[in-house]
């Protein structure tokens, strides 16, 4: 697991040995969501709308970094 970004009350993480399409996790103290790296669509879970907006805005600017980390942690998974 790698934490790629932390903000005031949320963080973005990428895990190894994952399933499905390349994605990242958005965590808050009381909620979580899984978001596709390529489309920034929420795949599961939910977080506050403002947190989701901030997290996906950060992710849009850091897609290459997110995908590189996904590939590093999940080398056997197709992209």
Buried (B, 14 or more C-beta within 10 A) or exposed (E): EBEBBEEEBBBBBBBEEBEEBBBBBBBBEEBBBBBBBEEBEBEEEEBBEEBBEBBBEBBEEBEEBBBEBBEEBBEEBEE
